Amino acid sequence: MELGYSPLFLLGLVAGFNFIKEWEVTRYQLAREDGHKLYFRAAFWGLVVSAMSASLVLAFAYLYVSINHDQFFHPVIIMTELVLVTLVVSPITAYAFAKLLNIFANKLEHYYDALKENEFEYMLVTAMTTEFMVMITMDDNKVYVGWVYQVSDPAKAERKYFSIIPVMTGFRDEHRKVEFTTYYNELYQLTNDALAHLNIDHFAVVLPVQRLVSCRLFDADAYSRFERPGISESSP
C-alpha cells in the first residue's frame, strides 16, 4: 500500500502544532479549543513555518552550490532533497521561531486574555496577583475564606480542583447567612514553635470545582464594617 504524501503532510502539521504550542499568543488556546479549529490552526501555521524553513534551506543550498560550483546537480534531485529537508527541519524551526517571537510578546496580556474566557479562573488569578482572599461556598453550605494557593494555567485543560490556604471556615445556615466557626491565624503562628515541623503549605485545602456554588473576593476590613453584633454576613 502506497503512503503517498501523507507522512510529509503530517510533518507539516507537527511543525504547526509545535509552533502554536510554544507561541504565547496561541498556546493558551490549545487545551480548550475544538478539535477542528485546532487542526486548521496547526495546518495554517505549519504552512507558514514550512515556508520559512524552505527559505532557510534554499539559502544554505545556494551557499553550498556556490562553494561547489564545479559539481553538477540535477534540478529535480535538488528540489526533491530540498523539500524533504524542509519538512524534516520544520518542526525544529517551529520551536525556535516561537521562542524568538516570545521575546517580543506581551506574555501577561495574552495570559489574562485567555483567563477572561473563564470567570472562575480569572478571579483566582486576580485574587492572587492583588493579594486578596477569596470566599468560597460549596454545595454542602461549607464556607472557606483564604488565600489562593496556586495560580491558574489556561494552557492546561480546565481544572477539576483548586486549592486555598484557609484563614476562616464556617457554614451557611438555613437563612443563607455565614457563621464562621474556625480561625486558622493562631494555628499558623504555632508553626514557629509547637508545630515547627509544618509550614503553611501543609494546610492547603483542595476543593472540587464541580461542588462550587459561589466564589468572590474577600476583604477582612470591608467585611468587619458590614458585620453587626449578632448578625452574620448574608449570602449575595
TIVEXMAR-361623 format. One line per 5 residues: number of its first residue (from 1); for each residue z negated, y, x of N, C-alpha, C, O. Coordinates in steps of 0.1 Angstrom, whole numbers, padded with zeros to 4 digits. Example, Ala and Ser with C-alpha at 12.3 -4.5 7.8 and 13.67 -1.06 7.14 Angstrom:
2
1) -0078,-0057,0132,-0078,-0045,0123,-0078,-0033,0132,-0085,-0033,0142; -0071,-0022,0128,-0071,-0011,0137,-0079,0000,0129,-0080,0011,0134
END
This chain:
236
1) 0000,-0012,0008,0000,0000,0000,0000,0012,0009,-0008,0014,0018; 0009,0021,0006,0010,0034,0014,0000,0044,0009,-0002,0046,-0003; -0007,0050,0019,-0017,0060,0016,-0010,0074,0013,-0017,0082,0007; 0002,0076,0019,0008,0089,0017,0001,0100,0024,-0004,0098,0035; 0000,0111,0017,-0006,0123,0023,-0020,0125,0018,-0027,0135,0021
6) -0026,0116,0011,-0039,0117,0005,-0050,0120,0016,-0058,0129,0014; -0050,0111,0027,-0060,0114,0037,-0059,0128,0043,-0069,0134,0046; -0047,0133,0045,-0045,0146,0050,-0051,0157,0040,-0057,0167,0044; -0048,0155,0027,-0053,0164,0017,-0068,0164,0017,-0074,0174,0015; -0074,0152,0019,-0089,0151,0019,-0095,0159,0031,-0106,0164,0029
11) -0088,0158,0042,-0093,0166,0053,-0093,0181,0050,-0102,0188,0055; -0083,0186,0043,-0083,0200,0039,-0095,0203,0029,-0101,0213,0031; -0098,0194,0020,-0109,0195,0011,-0122,0195,0019,-0131,0203,0016; -0123,0187,0029,-0136,0186,0037,-0137,0200,0044,-0149,0205,0045; -0127,0205,0049,-0127,0218,0056,-0132,0229,0046,-0141,0237,0050
16) -0126,0229,0034,-0130,0239,0024,-0145,0237,0020,-0152,0247,0019; -0149,0225,0019,-0163,0223,0015,-0173,0227,0026,-0183,0232,0023; -0169,0224,0038,-0177,0228,0050,-0179,0243,0050,-0190,0248,0054; -0168,0250,0047,-0169,0264,0047,-0178,0270,0036,-0187,0278,0039; -0176,0266,0024,-0184,0272,0013,-0198,0267,0013,-0207,0273,0007
21) -0201,0256,0020,-0214,0251,0021,-0222,0259,0031,-0235,0260,0030; -0216,0266,0041,-0222,0273,0051,-0222,0288,0049,-0231,0296,0054; -0212,0293,0042,-0210,0308,0040,-0220,0313,0030,-0222,0307,0019; -0227,0324,0033,-0238,0329,0025,-0233,0333,0011,-0241,0332,0001; -0221,0337,0010,-0215,0342,-0002,-0213,0331,-0013,-0214,0334,-0025
26) -0211,0319,-0008,-0207,0308,-0017,-0217,0297,-0017,-0217,0289,-0027; -0225,0295,-0007,-0233,0283,-0006,-0244,0282,-0017,-0247,0270,-0020; -0248,0293,-0023,-0258,0292,-0033,-0252,0287,-0046,-0260,0283,-0055; -0239,0287,-0047,-0233,0283,-0060,-0230,0268,-0061,-0227,0263,-0071; -0231,0261,-0050,-0227,0247,-0049,-0236,0238,-0058,-0230,0230,-0066
31) -0249,0239,-0057,-0258,0229,-0063,-0257,0230,-0079,-0260,0220,-0085; -0253,0241,-0084,-0254,0243,-0098,-0240,0247,-0104,-0239,0253,-0115; -0230,0243,-0097,-0216,0247,-0102,-0210,0234,-0108,-0212,0223,-0103; -0202,0236,-0118,-0194,0225,-0124,-0185,0218,-0114,-0180,0225,-0105; -0183,0205,-0116,-0175,0197,-0106,-0161,0202,-0104,-0157,0203,-0093
36) -0154,0206,-0115,-0140,0210,-0114,-0139,0224,-0107,-0130,0226,-0099; -0149,0233,-0109,-0149,0245,-0103,-0152,0244,-0088,-0146,0250,-0079; -0161,0235,-0084,-0164,0232,-0070,-0152,0226,-0063,-0149,0230,-0052; -0144,0218,-0070,-0132,0211,-0064,-0122,0222,-0061,-0116,0222,-0050; -0119,0231,-0071,-0109,0241,-0068,-0113,0251,-0058,-0105,0256,-0050
41) -0126,0254,-0058,-0131,0264,-0048,-0130,0258,-0034,-0126,0265,-0024; -0133,0245,-0032,-0132,0238,-0019,-0117,0237,-0015,-0114,0239,-0004; -0108,0235,-0025,-0094,0234,-0022,-0088,0247,-0017,-0080,0248,-0008; -0092,0258,-0024,-0087,0271,-0020,-0092,0275,-0006,-0083,0279,0002; -0105,0274,-0004,-0109,0277,0010,-0105,0267,0020,-0104,0271,0032
46) -0102,0255,0016,-0096,0246,0026,-0082,0250,0030,-0078,0249,0042; -0074,0256,0021,-0061,0262,0025,-0063,0273,0034,-0055,0275,0044; -0072,0282,0031,-0074,0294,0039,-0078,0290,0054,-0073,0295,0063; -0088,0281,0054,-0093,0276,0068,-0082,0269,0075,-0080,0270,0087; -0074,0261,0068,-0063,0253,0074,-0053,0263,0080,-0047,0260,0091
51) -0050,0274,0073,-0041,0284,0078,-0046,0290,0090,-0038,0292,0100; -0059,0293,0090,-0065,0299,0103,-0064,0289,0114,-0061,0293,0125; -0067,0276,0111,-0067,0266,0121,-0053,0264,0127,-0051,0262,0139; -0043,0265,0118,-0029,0263,0122,-0025,0275,0132,-0018,0272,0141; -0030,0287,0129,-0027,0298,0138,-0033,0296,0151,-0026,0299,0161
56) -0045,0291,0152,-0051,0288,0165,-0044,0277,0172,-0042,0278,0184; -0041,0266,0165,-0033,0255,0171,-0020,0260,0177,-0016,0256,0188; -0013,0268,0169,0000,0273,0173,-0001,0282,0185,0007,0281,0194; -0012,0290,0186,-0014,0298,0198,-0016,0290,0210,-0010,0293,0221; -0024,0279,0209,-0027,0271,0220,-0014,0263,0224,-0011,0260,0236
61) -0006,0259,0214,0006,0251,0216,0016,0260,0223,0023,0255,0233; 0017,0272,0219,0027,0282,0225,0023,0284,0240,0031,0285,0249; 0010,0285,0242,0005,0287,0256,0008,0275,0265,0012,0276,0276; 0006,0263,0259,0009,0251,0266,0023,0249,0269,0027,0246,0281; 0032,0252,0260,0046,0251,0262,0051,0261,0272,0060,0258,0280
66) 0045,0273,0272,0049,0283,0282,0045,0279,0296,0053,0282,0305; 0034,0273,0297,0030,0268,0310,0038,0256,0315,0042,0256,0327; 0042,0248,0306,0050,0236,0309,0065,0238,0304,0070,0229,0298; 0071,0249,0307,0084,0253,0302,0095,0244,0307,0106,0243,0301; 0092,0237,0318,0103,0228,0323,0103,0214,0316,0112,0206,0319
71) 0094,0212,0307,0094,0199,0299,0101,0201,0286,0101,0212,0280; 0106,0190,0281,0114,0190,0268,0105,0185,0257,0098,0175,0258; 0104,0193,0246,0096,0190,0234,0105,0190,0222,0111,0200,0219; 0105,0179,0215,0113,0178,0203,0106,0186,0192,0094,0183,0190; 0113,0195,0185,0107,0203,0175,0099,0195,0164,0088,0199,0160
76) 0106,0184,0159,0099,0176,0149,0086,0170,0153,0076,0170,0146; 0086,0165,0166,0074,0159,0171,0063,0169,0173,0052,0167,0170; 0068,0181,0178,0058,0192,0180,0051,0196,0166,0039,0197,0166; 0060,0198,0156,0054,0202,0143,0045,0192,0137,0035,0195,0131; 0049,0179,0138,0041,0168,0133,0027,0168,0140,0017,0166,0134
81) 0027,0169,0153,0015,0169,0161,0006,0181,0157,-0006,0181,0156; 0013,0193,0155,0005,0205,0152,-0002,0203,0138,-0013,0208,0137; 0005,0198,0129,0000,0196,0115,-0012,0186,0116,-0023,0189,0110; -0011,0175,0123,-0022,0166,0125,-0034,0172,0132,-0045,0170,0127; -0031,0179,0143,-0042,0185,0150,-0049,0196,0141,-0062,0197,0141
86) -0041,0203,0134,-0047,0214,0125,-0056,0208,0115,-0067,0213,0113; -0052,0197,0108,-0061,0191,0098,-0073,0185,0104,-0084,0184,0097; -0072,0180,0116,-0084,0173,0122,-0094,0184,0127,-0106,0182,0125; -0089,0195,0132,-0099,0206,0137,-0103,0215,0126,-0113,0223,0128; -0097,0215,0114,-0100,0224,0103,-0115,0223,0099,-0121,0233,0097
91) -0120,0211,0097,-0135,0210,0093,-0144,0217,0103,-0154,0223,0099; -0141,0216,0116,-0149,0222,0126,-0147,0237,0126,-0157,0245,0127; -0134,0241,0124,-0131,0255,0124,-0138,0262,0112,-0143,0273,0113; -0139,0255,0101,-0145,0260,0089,-0160,0263,0091,-0165,0274,0087; -0167,0254,0098,-0181,0256,0100,-0183,0268,0109,-0192,0277,0107
96) -0175,0269,0120,-0176,0280,0129,-0173,0294,0123,-0179,0304,0125; -0162,0294,0114,-0158,0306,0108,-0169,0311,0098,-0171,0323,0097; -0175,0302,0091,-0186,0306,0081,-0197,0312,0089,-0203,0322,0084; -0201,0306,0100,-0212,0311,0108,-0209,0325,0113,-0218,0334,0114; -0196,0327,0117,-0192,0340,0121,-0193,0351,0110,-0198,0362,0112
101) -0188,0347,0098,-0189,0357,0087,-0203,0360,0083,-0206,0370,0078; -0212,0350,0085,-0226,0352,0081,-0233,0363,0089,-0243,0369,0084; -0227,0366,0100,-0233,0377,0108,-0232,0390,0101,-0240,0399,0102; -0221,0392,0093,-0218,0404,0087,-0222,0404,0072,-0221,0414,0065; -0227,0393,0067,-0231,0391,0053,-0245,0396,0050,-0254,0395,0059
106) -0247,0402,0038,-0260,0406,0034,-0267,0394,0027,-0265,0392,0015; -0274,0387,0035,-0279,0374,0030,-0289,0376,0019,-0289,0369,0009; -0297,0386,0020,-0307,0389,0010,-0301,0392,-0004,-0305,0388,-0014; -0290,0400,-0003,-0283,0404,-0015,-0277,0392,-0023,-0279,0391,-0035; -0270,0383,-0015,-0264,0371,-0021,-0275,0362,-0026,-0273,0355,-0036
111) -0286,0361,-0019,-0298,0353,-0023,-0303,0357,-0037,-0305,0349,-0045; -0305,0370,-0039,-0310,0375,-0051,-0300,0374,-0062,-0303,0372,-0074; -0287,0376,-0059,-0277,0374,-0069,-0277,0360,-0075,-0275,0358,-0087; -0279,0350,-0066,-0279,0336,-0070,-0292,0334,-0079,-0291,0326,-0088; -0303,0340,-0075,-0315,0338,-0082,-0315,0343,-0096,-0321,0338,-0105
116) -0307,0354,-0098,-0306,0360,-0111,-0301,0351,-0122,-0302,0354,-0134; -0294,0341,-0118,-0288,0331,-0128,-0299,0322,-0133,-0297,0315,-0143; -0311,0323,-0128,-0323,0315,-0133,-0335,0324,-0133,-0341,0327,-0122; -0339,0328,-0145,-0350,0338,-0146,-0363,0333,-0140,-0371,0341,-0134; -0366,0320,-0141,-0378,0315,-0136,-0378,0315,-0121,-0388,0319,-0115
121) -0367,0311,-0115,-0366,0311,-0100,-0368,0325,-0095,-0374,0328,-0085; -0361,0335,-0102,-0362,0349,-0098,-0376,0354,-0098,-0380,0362,-0090; -0383,0351,-0109,-0397,0355,-0110,-0406,0350,-0099,-0414,0357,-0093; -0404,0337,-0095,-0412,0331,-0084,-0410,0338,-0071,-0419,0341,-0064; -0397,0341,-0068,-0394,0348,-0055,-0399,0362,-0056,-0404,0368,-0046
126) -0397,0369,-0067,-0402,0383,-0069,-0417,0383,-0067,-0422,0392,-0060; -0424,0374,-0072,-0439,0374,-0071,-0443,0372,-0056,-0452,0378,-0051; -0436,0363,-0049,-0439,0361,-0035,-0436,0372,-0026,-0444,0376,-0017; -0424,0378,-0028,-0420,0389,-0019,-0427,0402,-0022,-0429,0411,-0013; -0433,0404,-0034,-0440,0416,-0038,-0455,0414,-0037,-0463,0422,-0041
131) -0459,0401,-0034,-0473,0398,-0032,-0481,0399,-0046,-0492,0403,-0046; -0474,0395,-0056,-0480,0394,-0069,-0484,0380,-0072,-0478,0370,-0068; -0495,0378,-0080,-0498,0365,-0085,-0490,0362,-0098,-0484,0372,-0103; -0490,0350,-0102,-0483,0347,-0115,-0493,0340,-0124,-0503,0333,-0120; -0491,0342,-0137,-0499,0334,-0147,-0490,0324,-0154,-0480,0328,-0160
136) -0494,0312,-0153,-0486,0300,-0158,-0494,0294,-0170,-0506,0291,-0169; -0487,0292,-0181,-0492,0285,-0192,-0484,0272,-0194,-0472,0273,-0195; -0491,0261,-0195,-0484,0248,-0196,-0485,0243,-0211,-0492,0249,-0219; -0478,0233,-0214,-0477,0228,-0228,-0490,0222,-0233,-0491,0220,-0245; -0500,0219,-0224,-0513,0214,-0229,-0523,0225,-0230,-0535,0223,-0231
141) -0518,0238,-0229,-0526,0250,-0230,-0534,0253,-0218,-0543,0262,-0218; -0532,0245,-0207,-0538,0248,-0194,-0532,0261,-0188,-0520,0262,-0189; -0540,0270,-0183,-0536,0282,-0177,-0539,0283,-0162,-0551,0280,-0158; -0529,0287,-0154,-0532,0288,-0140,-0528,0302,-0136,-0518,0308,-0140; -0536,0308,-0127,-0533,0321,-0121,-0534,0319,-0106,-0544,0314,-0101
146) -0524,0323,-0099,-0524,0320,-0084,-0512,0326,-0077,-0504,0333,-0083; -0511,0323,-0064,-0501,0327,-0056,-0490,0317,-0055,-0493,0305,-0054; -0477,0321,-0055,-0466,0312,-0054,-0467,0306,-0040,-0468,0313,-0030; -0466,0292,-0040,-0468,0285,-0027,-0455,0285,-0018,-0456,0286,-0006; -0444,0283,-0025,-0431,0283,-0017,-0420,0291,-0025,-0421,0292,-0037
151) -0411,0297,-0017,-0400,0304,-0023,-0390,0294,-0028,-0389,0283,-0024; -0381,0299,-0037,-0371,0291,-0043,-0359,0291,-0034,-0356,0300,-0026; -0351,0280,-0034,-0339,0279,-0027,-0328,0276,-0037,-0326,0264,-0041; -0320,0286,-0041,-0310,0283,-0051,-0298,0275,-0046,-0289,0271,-0053; -0298,0272,-0033,-0287,0264,-0027,-0290,0249,-0030,-0281,0241,-0029
156) -0302,0246,-0035,-0305,0233,-0038,-0305,0231,-0053,-0303,0241,-0061; -0305,0218,-0058,-0305,0216,-0072,-0317,0222,-0079,-0327,0225,-0073; -0315,0225,-0092,-0326,0231,-0099,-0338,0224,-0098,-0339,0211,-0100; -0349,0231,-0095,-0362,0224,-0092,-0368,0217,-0105,-0366,0222,-0116; -0375,0206,-0102,-0382,0199,-0113,-0397,0202,-0112,-0404,0201,-0122
161) -0402,0207,-0100,-0416,0210,-0099,-0417,0224,-0091,-0408,0228,-0084; -0428,0230,-0093,-0431,0242,-0085,-0446,0241,-0082,-0454,0234,-0088; -0451,0249,-0072,-0464,0248,-0067,-0470,0262,-0065,-0463,0272,-0062; -0483,0263,-0068,-0490,0276,-0066,-0504,0273,-0059,-0509,0262,-0059; -0509,0283,-0053,-0523,0283,-0048,-0532,0289,-0059,-0531,0301,-0060
166) -0540,0282,-0066,-0547,0287,-0077,-0558,0297,-0073,-0565,0295,-0063; -0560,0307,-0081,-0571,0317,-0079,-0581,0315,-0091,-0593,0316,-0089; -0575,0313,-0103,-0583,0311,-0115,-0576,0301,-0124,-0563,0300,-0124; -0583,0292,-0131,-0577,0283,-0140,-0585,0284,-0153,-0597,0287,-0153; -0579,0280,-0164,-0586,0280,-0177,-0577,0274,-0188,-0569,0265,-0185
171) -0578,0279,-0200,-0571,0273,-0211,-0569,0284,-0222,-0576,0294,-0222; -0560,0281,-0231,-0558,0290,-0243,-0565,0283,-0255,-0562,0271,-0257; -0573,0291,-0262,-0580,0285,-0273,-0571,0284,-0285,-0559,0287,-0284; -0577,0281,-0297,-0569,0279,-0309,-0562,0292,-0313,-0553,0292,-0321; -0567,0304,-0308,-0561,0317,-0311,-0552,0322,-0301,-0547,0333,-0301
176) -0549,0313,-0291,-0540,0316,-0280,-0545,0326,-0271,-0538,0333,-0264; -0558,0327,-0270,-0565,0337,-0261,-0569,0329,-0249,-0573,0317,-0250; -0568,0335,-0237,-0571,0328,-0225,-0586,0329,-0222,-0593,0339,-0222; -0592,0317,-0218,-0606,0316,-0213,-0605,0310,-0199,-0601,0299,-0198; -0609,0318,-0190,-0609,0313,-0176,-0623,0305,-0173,-0633,0310,-0177
181) -0621,0294,-0167,-0633,0285,-0165,-0636,0282,-0150,-0647,0279,-0147; -0626,0284,-0142,-0628,0280,-0128,-0622,0291,-0119,-0611,0296,-0121; -0630,0295,-0109,-0627,0306,-0100,-0627,0300,-0086,-0637,0293,-0082; -0616,0302,-0078,-0615,0295,-0065,-0618,0304,-0053,-0619,0298,-0042; -0621,0316,-0055,-0623,0325,-0043,-0635,0320,-0035,-0634,0320,-0023
186) -0646,0317,-0042,-0658,0312,-0034,-0655,0299,-0027,-0659,0297,-0016; -0647,0291,-0033,-0643,0278,-0027,-0635,0280,-0014,-0637,0273,-0004; -0626,0290,-0015,-0617,0292,-0003,-0625,0298,0008,-0622,0296,0020; -0636,0306,0005,-0644,0311,0015,-0652,0300,0023,-0655,0302,0035; -0654,0289,0016,-0661,0278,0023,-0652,0270,0033,-0657,0262,0041
191) -0639,0273,0033,-0630,0267,0043,-0634,0271,0057,-0629,0265,0067; -0641,0282,0058,-0645,0287,0071,-0658,0281,0076,-0663,0284,0087; -0664,0273,0067,-0678,0268,0070,-0679,0253,0066,-0675,0244,0073; -0684,0251,0054,-0686,0237,0049,-0674,0229,0048,-0674,0217,0050; -0663,0236,0044,-0650,0229,0042,-0640,0232,0053,-0628,0234,0051
196) -0645,0233,0065,-0637,0238,0077,-0625,0228,0079,-0615,0232,0085; -0626,0216,0075,-0615,0206,0077,-0603,0208,0068,-0593,0202,0069; -0605,0218,0058,-0595,0221,0048,-0590,0235,0051,-0596,0243,0056; -0577,0238,0046,-0572,0251,0046,-0567,0254,0032,-0566,0245,0023; -0563,0266,0029,-0559,0270,0016,-0547,0261,0011,-0546,0258,-0001
201) -0538,0258,0020,-0527,0250,0016,-0531,0236,0009,-0523,0231,0001; -0542,0231,0013,-0547,0218,0007,-0550,0220,-0008,-0552,0210,-0015; -0551,0232,-0013,-0555,0234,-0027,-0542,0237,-0036,-0544,0240,-0047; -0530,0236,-0030,-0518,0238,-0037,-0517,0229,-0049,-0520,0217,-0048; -0513,0234,-0061,-0512,0226,-0073,-0497,0225,-0076,-0490,0235,-0077
206) -0492,0213,-0078,-0478,0210,-0081,-0477,0208,-0096,-0484,0200,-0102; -0468,0216,-0103,-0467,0216,-0117,-0453,0213,-0121,-0443,0218,-0114; -0450,0205,-0132,-0437,0202,-0136,-0431,0213,-0144,-0437,0219,-0153; -0418,0216,-0141,-0411,0227,-0148,-0410,0224,-0162,-0411,0234,-0171; -0407,0212,-0166,-0404,0209,-0180,-0416,0211,-0189,-0415,0212,-0201
211) -0428,0212,-0183,-0440,0214,-0192,-0444,0228,-0192,-0455,0232,-0197; -0436,0237,-0186,-0439,0251,-0185,-0437,0258,-0199,-0426,0256,-0205; -0446,0266,-0204,-0445,0273,-0216,-0441,0287,-0213,-0432,0293,-0220; -0448,0294,-0204,-0446,0307,-0201,-0450,0310,-0186,-0458,0303,-0181; -0444,0320,-0180,-0447,0324,-0167,-0445,0340,-0166,-0435,0345,-0170
216) -0455,0347,-0160,-0453,0361,-0159,-0461,0366,-0147,-0470,0359,-0142; -0458,0378,-0142,-0465,0383,-0131,-0480,0387,-0136,-0482,0391,-0147; -0489,0386,-0126,-0503,0388,-0130,-0509,0398,-0120,-0508,0395,-0108; -0515,0409,-0125,-0522,0418,-0116,-0537,0418,-0120,-0540,0421,-0132; -0546,0416,-0111,-0560,0415,-0115,-0566,0428,-0120,-0574,0429,-0129
221) -0561,0439,-0114,-0566,0452,-0118,-0562,0456,-0132,-0570,0460,-0140; -0549,0453,-0135,-0544,0456,-0148,-0551,0447,-0158,-0554,0451,-0169; -0553,0435,-0155,-0560,0425,-0164,-0574,0430,-0167,-0579,0430,-0179; -0581,0435,-0157,-0595,0439,-0159,-0596,0451,-0168,-0606,0453,-0175; -0586,0460,-0167,-0585,0472,-0176,-0583,0468,-0191,-0588,0475,-0199
226) -0575,0458,-0193,-0573,0454,-0207,-0584,0445,-0212,-0585,0444,-0225; -0592,0439,-0204,-0602,0430,-0208,-0613,0438,-0215,-0617,0448,-0210; -0619,0432,-0225,-0631,0438,-0232,-0642,0427,-0233,-0639,0416,-0233; -0654,0432,-0233,-0665,0422,-0234,-0664,0413,-0246,-0662,0418,-0257; -0664,0400,-0244,-0663,0390,-0255,-0649,0388,-0260,-0647,0380,-0269
231) -0639,0395,-0254,-0625,0393,-0258,-0617,0389,-0246,-0617,0395,-0236; -0609,0378,-0248,-0601,0373,-0237,-0587,0378,-0239,-0583,0384,-0249; -0579,0376,-0228,-0565,0381,-0228,-0557,0374,-0238,-0558,0361,-0239; -0550,0381,-0247,-0542,0375,-0257,-0528,0370,-0252,-0523,0376,-0243; -0524,0359,-0258,-0510,0354,-0255,-0500,0364,-0259,-0500,0369,-0270
236) -0490,0366,-0250,-0479,0376,-0254,-0470,0370,-0265,-0461,0377,-0269
END
